[in-house]
Amino acid sequence: MIPVAIAVLLAQPPGCSGKGASLAAAARTHADNLELTAAAESFDAAVSAGCVSAQLPAIYVRALIAARDAYRFGGSAESLEPVKRALERIDSMAPLPEGDVVRFVLRAAMAAAQSERDELALLIDHAVDLEAKLQAAGLGAAPIVTAHEAAGDLWLQVYRDDDARRAYVRAAERIGLTRRVRLGLARTAVRMSDTPTACEQYRMLLSSWPSARQDVPEVSEARAFLQTPLCRSSQTR
């Protein structure tokens, strides 16, 4: 009998090639630069070009965007409908190691949109635990936005700053200081009046940003904060 882990791996969709691979790579670059809408568009194009393995990231990213937008409407049933449809599509796909992680992250994002903090805690903690087990087994993580990163983003969204900072610190330890993690640490530090940390993280974020992509809101945000008197004085010490 084939072990379950091996069976799941064998069921994974084929990789990309040619145009599909280029589009998927472009999507990941957009995601690294925190451009989720552009990433979703590139993933959709990759799927259309025959890149089957881009399907889950495409669905996941669009659902994350929809859940974030739903927060502005109090997580109404109508605003969360795209996320529910995304979950149904994921359920209909062939099983993937990261599929359960994605499901729990999206359900946590729905809870966050409705400011259901207790439910959010249960769902995102489970997603992070599942992802940690996947990583320990060498099976990767949720695509584009990991559960570890999403945990910080969602706690920040519902104004649980202590939980957000703990989540970003854990993400930094387990998956590294990605741009999303640095931005989250900076924003959390601003909320908590930890100016030295905010200045440091914004500086590091700018230093890692590609020179060709300086027109994004996050760059403007970082530059504006670094021009505050406290940041400027700490830079000259």
PyMOL commands that set and color helices and strands:
alter all, ss='L'
color gray80, all
select helices_A, chain A and resi 4-10+18-32+36-48+52-73+77-92+99-113+117-136+147-157+161-174+179-191+195-208+217-226+229-235
alter helices_A, ss='H'
color red, helices_A
deselect
rebuild
show_as cartoon
